[in-house]
Amino acid sequence: MLETLNTLGGANGIGRDDIVENRFVGMKSRGCYETPGGTIMLKGHRAMESLTLDREVMHLKDELMPRLQHVNGTVRLKLYKGNVMVVGRKSETDSLFDESIATFEDDK
């Protein structure tokens, strides 16, 4: 999957980053990196987290992320001119979204 996403993302200019870092010895270092597949996978994973994890769990996840991070579902992404856009997400088993109570429309 990563190889395919690298090819698709690279063709769409996704995952390019130019950063300046502080080095341990006290100097600055500039690096240019390309991670198209990883960028796409991270965007999809975060979209699924937004559907399946509540606010408190999201904060806890940030603390525990190096050890554990599991979500379940499908995310549809669109790649265009260096952007990764979420165009759909669903989780049949773990979704916390309930359309019947998540509306801003008047109840009838």
MIBA-280450 format. One record per residue: residue number from 1; residue in three letters; x, y, z negated of N, C-alpha, C in turn. Coordinates in steps of 0.05 Angstrom, whole numbers, plus 5000, padded with zeros to 4 digits. Example, Ala and Ser with C-alpha at 12.3 -4.5 7.8 and 13.67 -1.06 7.14 Angstrom:
2
(site 1,Ala,(5264,4886,4844),(5246,4910,4844),(5264,4934,4844))
(site 2,Ser,(5257,4955,4858),(5273,4979,4857),(5258,5001,4843))
//
This chain:
108
(site 1,Met,(5017,4976,5000),(5000,5000,5000),(5018,5025,5000))
(site 2,Leu,(5039,5025,4984),(5056,5048,4982),(5069,5055,5009))
(site 3,Glu,(5078,5034,5024),(5089,5039,5050),(5069,5052,5069))
(site 4,Thr,(5045,5043,5069),(5024,5055,5086),(5019,5083,5078))
(site 5,Leu,(5016,5089,5052),(5011,5116,5043),(5035,5134,5048))
(site 6,Asn,(5059,5124,5047),(5082,5140,5054),(5081,5148,5083))
(site 7,Thr,(5073,5130,5100),(5071,5136,5129),(5049,5157,5134))
(site 8,Leu,(5025,5152,5123),(5002,5171,5127),(5008,5198,5114))
(site 9,Gly,(5018,5197,5090),(5024,5223,5076),(5046,5238,5089))
(site 10,Gly,(5067,5224,5097),(5089,5238,5111),(5080,5251,5136))
(site 11,Ala,(5063,5238,5151),(5053,5250,5176),(5035,5274,5171))
(site 12,Asn,(5025,5277,5147),(5008,5300,5140),(5022,5320,5122))
(site 13,Gly,(5048,5317,5118),(5063,5336,5102),(5057,5336,5073))
(site 14,Ile,(5049,5313,5062),(5041,5310,5034),(5065,5301,5017))
(site 15,Gly,(5067,5312,4993),(5087,5302,4974),(5114,5315,4976))
(site 16,Arg,(5116,5338,4989),(5142,5352,4990),(5144,5371,4967))
(site 17,Asp,(5167,5371,4954),(5170,5389,4931),(5199,5400,4931))
(site 18,Asp,(5201,5425,4925),(5227,5439,4924),(5228,5451,4896))
(site 19,Ile,(5245,5441,4879),(5246,5450,4851),(5274,5458,4843))
(site 20,Val,(5275,5475,4822),(5300,5483,4810),(5298,5472,4781))
(site 21,Glu,(5318,5457,4773),(5318,5444,4747),(5341,5455,4729))
(site 22,Asn,(5337,5453,4703),(5359,5459,4684),(5375,5434,4679))
(site 23,Arg,(5401,5435,4683),(5418,5412,4678),(5429,5413,4649))
(site 24,Phe,(5436,5390,4639),(5446,5388,4611),(5470,5406,4606))
(site 25,Val,(5487,5409,4626),(5511,5425,4623),(5507,5455,4624))
(site 26,Gly,(5482,5464,4627),(5475,5492,4626),(5473,5506,4653))
(site 27,Met,(5474,5491,4674),(5472,5503,4701),(5445,5495,4713))
(site 28,Lys,(5438,5508,4735),(5414,5502,4749),(5421,5484,4773))
(site 29,Ser,(5402,5467,4781),(5406,5450,4804),(5380,5450,4820))
(site 30,Arg,(5383,5451,4846),(5360,5452,4864),(5357,5425,4877))
(site 31,Gly,(5333,5415,4879),(5328,5390,4892),(5303,5391,4909))
(site 32,Cys,(5305,5378,4932),(5281,5375,4950),(5274,5346,4951))
(site 33,Tyr,(5249,5340,4945),(5240,5312,4943),(5216,5308,4960))
(site 34,Glu,(5213,5283,4970),(5189,5275,4985),(5178,5250,4973))
(site 35,Thr,(5153,5251,4963),(5140,5227,4952),(5111,5226,4962))
(site 36,Pro,(5107,5223,4988),(5080,5224,4999),(5062,5202,4987))
(site 37,Gly,(5071,5177,4986),(5054,5156,4976),(5047,5159,4947))
(site 38,Gly,(5067,5166,4931),(5063,5171,4902),(5044,5194,4897))
(site 39,Thr,(5046,5215,4913),(5029,5238,4909),(5000,5231,4915))
(site 40,Ile,(4996,5215,4936),(4968,5206,4943),(4957,5188,4921))
(site 41,Met,(4973,5169,4912),(4964,5150,4892),(4957,5165,4866))
(site 42,Leu,(4974,5184,4858),(4969,5199,4834),(4943,5215,4836))
(site 43,Lys,(4938,5228,4859),(4914,5244,4863),(4889,5226,4860))
(site 44,Gly,(4890,5202,4873),(4868,5183,4871),(4864,5173,4843))
(site 45,His,(4885,5167,4829),(4883,5157,4802),(4871,5178,4783))
(site 46,Arg,(4880,5203,4786),(4869,5225,4769),(4839,5230,4775))
(site 47,Ala,(4832,5226,4801),(4803,5229,4807),(4787,5208,4794))
(site 48,Met,(4797,5183,4793),(4783,5162,4779),(4782,5166,4749))
(site 49,Glu,(4804,5177,4738),(4804,5183,4709),(4782,5204,4703))
(site 50,Ser,(4779,5223,4720),(4759,5245,4715),(4731,5233,4714))
(site 51,Leu,(4726,5210,4726),(4700,5198,4727),(4696,5178,4703))
(site 52,Thr,(4718,5166,4694),(4715,5143,4676),(4725,5149,4647))
(site 53,Leu,(4738,5172,4643),(4749,5178,4616),(4737,5204,4606))
(site 54,Asp,(4730,5205,4580),(4719,5230,4569),(4742,5248,4560))
(site 55,Arg,(4736,5272,4551),(4756,5292,4545),(4776,5283,4524))
(site 56,Glu,(4766,5271,4502),(4783,5262,4480),(4802,5240,4490))
(site 57,Val,(4791,5221,4506),(4808,5200,4516),(4829,5211,4536))
(site 58,Met,(4821,5231,4552),(4841,5243,4570),(4864,5255,4555))
(site 59,His,(4859,5269,4532),(4880,5280,4516),(4897,5258,4504))
(site 60,Leu,(4885,5237,4494),(4899,5214,4483),(4916,5201,4505))
(site 61,Lys,(4904,5198,4529),(4918,5186,4551),(4944,5201,4558))
(site 62,Asp,(4943,5227,4556),(4967,5242,4562),(4990,5236,4542))
(site 63,Glu,(4982,5229,4518),(5002,5221,4498),(5012,5193,4502))
(site 64,Leu,(4994,5175,4510),(5000,5147,4513),(5008,5138,4541))
(site 65,Met,(5005,5156,4560),(5009,5149,4588),(5034,5133,4594))
(site 66,Pro,(5056,5138,4583),(5079,5122,4589),(5075,5092,4582))
(site 67,Arg,(5056,5086,4564),(5052,5058,4556),(5028,5045,4569))
(site 68,Leu,(5006,5059,4574),(4982,5047,4584),(4964,5067,4598))
(site 69,Gln,(4954,5059,4622),(4935,5077,4636),(4919,5060,4656))
(site 70,His,(4894,5053,4649),(4879,5035,4665),(4851,5048,4671))
(site 71,Val,(4844,5049,4697),(4818,5057,4705),(4809,5038,4727))
(site 72,Asn,(4783,5038,4734),(4772,5019,4753),(4753,5032,4771))
(site 73,Gly,(4756,5029,4797),(4738,5041,4816),(4750,5046,4843))
(site 74,Thr,(4736,5062,4860),(4745,5068,4887),(4745,5098,4891))
(site 75,Val,(4766,5109,4903),(4769,5137,4908),(4773,5141,4938))
(site 76,Arg,(4758,5159,4951),(4763,5166,4979),(4778,5193,4980))
(site 77,Leu,(4800,5193,4995),(4817,5217,4997),(4819,5225,5026))
(site 78,Lys,(4822,5251,5031),(4826,5262,5057),(4853,5275,5057))
(site 79,Leu,(4870,5269,5077),(4897,5280,5080),(4896,5300,5102))
(site 80,Tyr,(4905,5325,5097),(4904,5346,5118),(4923,5368,5111))
(site 81,Lys,(4942,5373,5129),(4961,5395,5127),(4973,5399,5099))
(site 82,Gly,(4985,5378,5089),(4998,5380,5063),(4980,5378,5039))
(site 83,Asn,(4955,5373,5043),(4936,5371,5020),(4925,5343,5018))
(site 84,Val,(4919,5335,4993),(4904,5311,4987),(4879,5320,4974))
(site 85,Met,(4856,5315,4987),(4830,5324,4976),(4813,5299,4969))
(site 86,Val,(4801,5300,4945),(4783,5279,4936),(4756,5284,4950))
(site 87,Val,(4746,5265,4965),(4720,5268,4978),(4700,5249,4968))
(site 88,Gly,(4707,5231,4949),(4688,5213,4937),(4702,5196,4916))
(site 89,Arg,(4686,5188,4897),(4696,5169,4876),(4673,5154,4864))
(site 90,Lys,(4677,5129,4857),(4656,5113,4844),(4669,5091,4828))
(site 91,Ser,(4656,5084,4806),(4664,5061,4790),(4639,5047,4782))
(site 92,Glu,(4636,5023,4793),(4612,5007,4787),(4610,4999,4758))
(site 93,Thr,(4632,4995,4745),(4632,4985,4717),(4639,5004,4695))
(site 94,Asp,(4655,5025,4702),(4666,5042,4681),(4658,5072,4682))
(site 95,Ser,(4641,5080,4701),(4635,5108,4705),(4620,5119,4681))
(site 96,Leu,(4628,5143,4672),(4614,5157,4651),(4594,5178,4662))
(site 97,Phe,(4593,5181,4689),(4576,5200,4702),(4548,5188,4704))
(site 98,Asp,(4528,5204,4696),(4500,5196,4698),(4485,5220,4711))
(site 99,Glu,(4478,5216,4736),(4465,5238,4752),(4440,5248,4739))
(site 100,Ser,(4425,5230,4725),(4400,5238,4713),(4403,5259,4690))
(site 101,Ile,(4427,5260,4678),(4431,5279,4656),(4453,5299,4663))
(site 102,Ala,(4465,5298,4686),(4487,5316,4693),(4478,5336,4715))
(site 103,Thr,(4454,5344,4714),(4444,5363,4734),(4440,5391,4722))
(site 104,Phe,(4443,5411,4738),(4437,5439,4730),(4410,5448,4739))
(site 105,Glu,(4395,5430,4752),(4369,5436,4762),(4348,5433,4739))
(site 106,Asp,(4326,5447,4742),(4305,5445,4722),(4293,5417,4722))
(site 107,Asp,(4288,5406,4698),(4274,5380,4697),(4245,5384,4705))
(site 108,Lys,(4234,5365,4719),(4206,5366,4727),(4190,5345,4716))
//
